[in-house]
Amino acid sequence: MRLFSPSMQRICLSLCALMAGCAALMPAPALALSMVFINPGKSTEPFWMMAIRNMQAVADSLDIELEVLSAERDYLAQIRLTQEVVERPAQRRPDYLIIVAEKGTLLAQLELADEAGIATFLAFNTVADSDRPRVGHPRGRFTHWLGSLAPMAQEGGYLSARALMEHALARLPAGATPGLIALAGDRSTDTSLRRNQGLHRALAEFPQVRLHQLVYADWSYDKAVEQAGHLFRRYPQAQLVWSGSDLLAFGAMQALRDSPQGTDRAVFFSGINATSQALEALLSGELSTLSGGHHMAGAWAMVLLHDHYHGLDFVETAGGVEQEYVMFALLDERLARQLLDRRAQNATIDFCSHSRVCNPARAHYDFSFASWLESER
């Protein structure tokens, strides 16, 4: 049985052809800018949780699809996760891959991403001297490696160490020559080594403070507890503890509590990182001094990549492919309370104001500590 007359069939076919032609002329729906971040730390570490929270705030502000993959402190997992990303079908690969490249993984990660043609950016760390001959500079041997952005890590180590020595000497008897033990991060990551340089820079300004020993705790709380316990037994008169992160400082505190003379010893601790736990410890007096602000490096990197994606290459606007900013500041009680209050309010952070695409009148990027405070509002 015929449902339509021949003339009606011709009209239907014409309408279908017209609709198909209109559909072909319509623009495809815009896909969100996508980024993958390979976190070298544990997904439960306060520092990385804080850093990722701010990276997600950038994603929300600038319409970015952000995926976070955590290596859980397994340095080889950083390479495996990079392999997993590059093996995805082309349509599922990110526009940008952000890596941290701790413990000498930079070369392997760059080789994998570059071969797959994925634009890659190094955040939080600069290139270690030992890696430079093998990896060169961004946009050189690895053409898809766009650049890097890192805090001036030496400044973080210096600020916390100098303030620790000033704080302790002001409270010890005149003429005291206190001993200091140091818990560093790891032996190969550039950020760790530069923080140690900051410690030694501060020690040169306070010759009355004696460095007993510096050990590497691999950013691990448990290892810090173990190593600090050994150091307290080896140097029972040590009164200052400098730590390359807040987590290491907390491990050293636990080691002191576990020692037989723990409650009888006056020991001053410093830390690095502006986590809420560290801010609370500064207010309670457990931490004598604290520096922080560098957790924003991932967020700032995303701002640069957002602008790059939209046609504003940071090489032209920021002056180089490898950038370092003074992101650290010494945190006092006033700032600690201010930051804790703001985080308790859980306010939405708008990062569009930091983008030069959003703000064509902005002449340069400002990734300073003051900008971080502004973004925390």
C-alpha positions as CSV (number, residue, x, y, z in Angstrom):
1,M,0.0,0.0,0.0
2,R,1.4,3.4,-1.0
3,L,1.5,5.8,2.0
4,F,2.5,8.9,0.0
5,S,1.7,10.1,-3.5
6,P,4.7,10.5,-5.9
7,S,4.5,14.3,-5.5
8,M,4.5,14.1,-1.7
9,Q,7.5,11.7,-1.8
10,R,9.4,14.3,-3.9
11,I,8.6,17.0,-1.4
12,C,9.8,14.9,1.5
13,L,13.1,14.0,-0.3
14,S,13.7,17.7,-1.0
15,L,13.1,18.6,2.6
16,C,15.5,15.9,3.8
17,A,18.2,17.1,1.4
18,L,17.6,20.7,2.6
19,M,17.9,19.7,6.2
20,A,21.1,17.7,5.6
21,G,22.6,20.7,3.8
22,C,21.8,23.0,6.7
23,A,23.2,20.6,9.1
24,A,26.4,20.4,7.1
25,L,26.7,24.2,7.3
26,M,26.1,24.4,11.0
27,P,29.4,24.5,13.1
28,A,30.2,21.5,15.1
29,P,29.7,21.9,18.9
30,A,32.9,23.4,20.5
31,L,34.9,20.9,22.5
32,A,36.3,22.0,25.8
33,L,40.1,22.6,26.0
34,S,41.4,19.5,27.7
35,M,44.5,19.0,30.0
36,V,45.9,16.0,31.8
37,F,48.0,16.5,34.9
38,I,50.2,13.7,36.2
39,N,50.6,14.2,39.9
40,P,53.8,12.6,41.2
41,G,52.5,12.5,44.8
42,K,49.8,10.7,46.6
43,S,46.2,11.6,45.9
44,T,45.7,12.1,49.7
45,E,48.8,14.4,50.3
46,P,47.6,17.7,51.6
47,F,50.0,19.7,49.4
48,W,48.9,18.0,46.2
49,M,45.2,18.1,47.2
50,M,45.6,21.9,47.6
51,A,47.5,22.3,44.4
52,I,44.9,20.3,42.5
53,R,42.0,22.2,44.1
54,N,43.4,25.4,42.6
55,M,44.0,23.8,39.2
56,Q,40.4,22.7,39.2
57,A,39.4,26.3,40.0
58,V,41.3,27.4,36.9
59,A,39.5,24.7,34.9
60,D,36.1,25.9,36.2
61,S,37.0,29.6,35.5
62,L,38.4,29.1,32.0
63,D,36.2,26.2,30.7
64,I,38.9,23.6,30.7
65,E,38.4,19.8,31.0
66,L,41.0,18.8,33.6
67,E,41.9,15.1,34.3
68,V,44.3,14.3,37.2
69,L,46.3,11.0,37.3
70,S,48.2,10.3,40.5
71,A,51.4,8.3,40.6
72,E,51.0,7.8,44.4
73,R,54.8,8.5,45.0
74,D,55.8,5.7,42.7
75,Y,58.2,7.5,40.4
76,L,58.0,4.9,37.7
77,A,54.2,5.3,37.7
78,Q,54.8,8.8,36.3
79,I,56.2,7.2,33.2
80,R,53.5,4.5,33.1
81,L,50.8,7.1,33.3
82,T,52.4,9.1,30.5
83,Q,52.4,5.9,28.4
84,E,48.8,5.4,29.2
85,V,47.9,8.9,28.0
86,V,49.8,8.6,24.7
87,E,48.3,5.2,23.9
88,R,44.8,6.6,24.0
89,P,42.9,7.0,20.7
90,A,43.7,10.4,19.1
91,Q,40.2,11.8,20.0
92,R,40.8,11.0,23.7
93,R,44.2,12.5,24.0
94,P,44.4,15.9,25.8
95,D,45.3,19.1,24.2
96,Y,48.0,19.6,26.8
97,L,49.9,17.2,29.2
98,I,51.2,18.8,32.4
99,I,54.0,16.9,34.2
100,V,56.1,17.5,37.3
101,A,58.9,15.1,36.4
102,E,60.2,14.2,39.9
103,K,63.1,11.8,40.5
104,G,64.6,11.9,37.0
105,T,61.5,11.0,34.9
106,L,61.6,14.0,32.6
107,L,63.5,12.5,29.7
108,A,61.2,9.4,29.5
109,Q,58.0,11.4,29.8
110,L,59.1,13.9,27.1
111,E,60.1,11.1,24.7
112,L,56.7,9.5,25.0
113,A,54.7,12.6,24.7
114,D,56.7,14.1,21.9
115,E,56.5,11.0,19.8
116,A,52.8,11.0,20.2
117,G,52.6,14.7,19.3
118,I,51.1,15.8,22.6
119,A,51.9,19.3,23.7
120,T,53.6,19.0,27.1
121,F,54.4,21.5,29.8
122,L,56.6,21.1,32.9
123,A,55.2,22.7,36.1
124,F,56.4,23.0,39.7
125,N,60.0,22.0,38.7
126,T,62.8,23.4,36.6
127,V,65.1,21.2,34.6
128,A,67.8,19.7,36.9
129,D,71.4,20.3,35.8
130,S,71.9,16.5,35.4
131,D,68.9,16.4,32.9
132,R,69.8,19.4,30.8
133,P,72.4,17.7,28.5
134,R,69.8,15.0,27.7
135,V,66.6,17.0,27.3
136,G,67.9,20.4,26.1
137,H,65.5,23.3,26.2
138,P,61.8,23.4,25.4
139,R,60.9,23.6,21.6
140,G,64.4,22.2,20.8
141,R,65.0,18.5,20.6
142,F,61.4,17.9,21.8
143,T,59.4,20.1,19.6
144,H,56.1,19.5,21.5
145,W,57.6,20.4,24.8
146,L,56.3,24.0,25.1
147,G,57.9,25.2,28.3
148,S,58.0,25.2,32.0
149,L,56.9,27.3,35.0
150,A,58.3,26.9,38.5
151,P,58.5,28.8,41.7
152,M,62.0,30.0,42.8
153,A,62.5,27.1,45.1
154,Q,65.7,28.4,46.7
155,E,63.7,31.3,48.0
156,G,61.3,29.0,49.8
157,G,64.1,27.1,51.6
158,Y,65.9,30.4,52.4
159,L,62.9,32.2,53.8
160,S,61.9,29.3,56.2
161,A,65.5,28.7,57.3
162,R,66.4,32.3,57.9
163,A,63.2,32.9,59.9
164,L,63.8,29.7,61.9
165,M,67.2,30.8,63.0
166,E,66.1,34.3,63.9
167,H,63.1,32.9,65.8
168,A,65.3,30.4,67.8
169,L,68.2,32.8,68.5
170,A,65.7,35.4,69.9
171,R,64.5,32.8,72.4
172,L,67.8,31.2,73.4
173,P,70.4,32.6,75.8
174,A,72.7,35.2,74.4
175,G,75.7,33.7,72.8
176,A,74.0,30.4,72.1
177,T,75.4,28.2,69.3
178,P,72.5,25.9,68.5
179,G,72.7,22.8,66.4
180,L,70.4,22.2,63.4
181,I,69.3,19.0,61.7
182,A,67.7,19.1,58.2
183,L,65.2,16.8,56.5
184,A,65.3,17.3,52.7
185,G,63.0,16.0,50.0
186,D,64.9,13.8,47.5
187,R,68.3,13.7,45.9
188,S,67.4,14.3,42.3
189,T,64.4,16.6,42.0
190,D,65.5,20.1,41.2
191,T,63.0,21.7,43.6
192,S,64.4,19.7,46.4
193,L,68.0,20.6,45.7
194,R,67.2,24.3,45.3
195,R,65.4,24.4,48.7
196,N,68.6,22.9,50.2
197,Q,70.6,25.7,48.6
198,G,68.3,28.1,50.3
199,L,69.0,26.5,53.6
200,H,72.8,26.8,53.1
201,R,72.4,30.4,52.0
202,A,70.7,31.1,55.3
203,L,73.3,29.2,57.3
204,A,76.0,31.4,55.8
205,E,74.2,34.4,57.4
206,F,74.1,32.8,60.8
207,P,77.6,31.3,61.6
208,Q,76.6,30.6,65.2
209,V,74.1,28.0,64.0
210,R,75.8,24.6,63.3
211,L,74.4,22.2,60.7
212,H,74.8,18.7,62.2
213,Q,73.5,16.7,59.3
214,L,71.1,16.9,56.3
215,V,69.3,13.7,55.3
216,Y,66.8,12.9,52.5
217,A,63.4,11.7,53.5
218,D,61.9,11.4,50.0
219,W,58.9,13.6,50.9
220,S,57.6,10.7,53.1
221,Y,56.1,11.3,56.6
222,D,57.0,7.8,57.7
223,K,60.6,8.1,56.5
224,A,60.9,11.5,58.2
225,V,59.8,9.9,61.5
226,E,62.4,7.2,61.1
227,Q,65.3,9.5,60.1
228,A,64.5,12.3,62.5
229,G,64.5,9.7,65.3
230,H,68.0,8.6,64.4
231,L,69.1,12.3,64.2
232,F,67.7,13.2,67.6
233,R,69.6,10.3,69.1
234,R,72.8,11.1,67.3
235,Y,72.6,14.8,68.1
236,P,70.7,15.1,71.5
237,Q,71.5,18.8,71.8
238,A,70.0,19.8,68.4
239,Q,67.5,22.6,68.9
240,L,66.5,23.5,65.3
241,V,64.9,21.3,62.6
242,W,64.6,22.6,59.1
243,S,62.4,20.6,56.8
244,G,61.9,20.7,53.0
245,S,58.1,20.4,53.4
246,D,55.5,20.5,56.1
247,L,54.9,16.8,55.9
248,L,58.6,16.2,56.8
249,A,58.3,18.7,59.6
250,F,55.3,16.8,61.0
251,G,57.3,13.5,60.8
252,A,60.2,15.1,62.8
253,M,57.7,16.4,65.4
254,Q,56.4,12.9,65.8
255,A,59.9,11.5,66.2
256,L,60.6,14.0,68.9
257,R,57.4,13.0,70.8
258,D,58.4,9.4,70.5
259,S,61.9,10.0,72.0
260,P,62.5,9.4,75.7
261,Q,63.3,13.1,76.2
262,G,60.8,14.4,73.8
263,T,58.8,16.5,76.3
264,D,61.8,17.9,78.0
265,R,63.5,19.3,74.9
266,A,62.9,22.8,73.4
267,V,63.1,22.3,69.7
268,F,62.1,24.8,67.0
269,F,60.7,23.5,63.7
270,S,60.3,25.1,60.3
271,G,58.2,23.9,57.3
272,I,57.4,24.7,53.7
273,N,53.9,24.6,52.2
274,A,50.7,26.6,52.9
275,T,48.5,23.6,53.6
276,S,45.7,24.1,56.2
277,Q,47.5,21.6,58.5
278,A,50.7,23.7,58.3
279,L,48.8,27.0,58.9
280,E,47.2,25.5,61.9
281,A,50.5,24.2,63.2
282,L,52.0,27.7,62.8
283,L,49.1,29.2,64.8
284,S,49.5,26.6,67.6
285,G,53.2,27.2,67.8
286,E,54.2,23.7,66.7
287,L,55.8,25.2,63.7
288,S,58.0,28.2,64.4
289,T,58.2,29.4,60.8
290,L,56.5,28.6,57.5
291,S,56.9,29.6,53.9
292,G,54.5,28.8,51.1
293,G,52.7,29.8,48.0
294,H,54.3,27.6,45.4
295,H,51.4,25.2,45.2
296,M,49.9,27.7,42.7
297,A,52.4,26.7,40.0
298,G,50.0,24.2,38.4
299,A,47.2,26.7,38.4
300,W,49.4,29.4,36.8
301,A,50.6,26.9,34.2
302,M,47.0,26.2,33.2
303,V,46.5,30.0,32.7
304,L,49.5,30.1,30.3
305,L,48.3,27.0,28.4
306,H,44.7,28.4,28.1
307,D,46.1,31.6,26.5
308,H,48.5,29.5,24.3
309,Y,45.5,27.5,23.1
310,H,43.6,30.7,22.2
311,G,46.5,32.2,20.2
312,L,48.6,34.1,22.8
313,D,51.9,32.2,23.1
314,F,53.5,32.9,26.5
315,V,56.9,33.1,24.8
316,E,55.8,36.4,23.3
317,T,54.0,37.7,26.3
318,A,56.0,36.4,29.2
319,G,59.5,36.5,27.7
320,G,60.7,32.9,27.6
321,V,59.9,29.2,27.4
322,E,61.3,28.5,30.9
323,Q,59.8,30.8,33.5
324,E,60.4,31.2,37.3
325,Y,58.4,33.4,39.6
326,V,58.8,34.4,43.2
327,M,55.7,32.5,44.5
328,F,57.0,32.0,48.0
329,A,56.4,34.2,51.0
330,L,57.0,33.9,54.7
331,L,53.7,33.3,56.4
332,D,52.9,34.9,59.7
333,E,50.0,34.4,62.1
334,R,47.9,37.1,60.4
335,L,48.2,35.6,57.0
336,A,47.6,32.1,58.4
337,R,44.3,33.2,59.9
338,Q,43.4,35.0,56.8
339,L,44.0,32.1,54.5
340,L,42.2,29.6,56.8
341,D,39.2,31.9,57.0
342,R,39.0,32.2,53.2
343,R,39.2,28.4,52.7
344,A,36.5,27.8,55.3
345,Q,34.3,30.1,53.3
346,N,34.9,27.9,50.2
347,A,34.4,30.8,47.9
348,T,34.5,30.4,44.1
349,I,37.8,31.6,42.7
350,D,37.8,33.4,39.3
351,F,41.1,33.0,37.4
352,C,39.9,34.7,34.3
353,S,41.3,38.0,35.6
354,H,44.8,36.4,35.3
355,S,44.4,35.4,31.7
356,R,45.6,37.8,28.9
357,V,43.0,36.3,26.6
358,C,40.2,37.3,29.1
359,N,42.0,40.7,29.7
360,P,43.7,42.0,26.5
361,A,44.7,45.1,28.4
362,R,46.9,43.0,30.8
363,A,50.5,43.8,29.7
364,H,52.1,40.9,31.6
365,Y,51.4,37.9,33.8
366,D,51.6,38.3,37.6
367,F,52.1,35.0,39.3
368,S,53.4,36.6,42.5
369,F,52.4,35.8,46.1
370,A,50.1,38.8,46.1
371,S,48.3,37.4,43.1
372,W,47.8,34.2,44.9
373,L,46.2,36.0,47.8
374,E,44.0,37.8,45.4
375,S,42.9,34.5,43.9
376,E,42.1,33.0,47.3
377,R,39.3,35.6,47.8
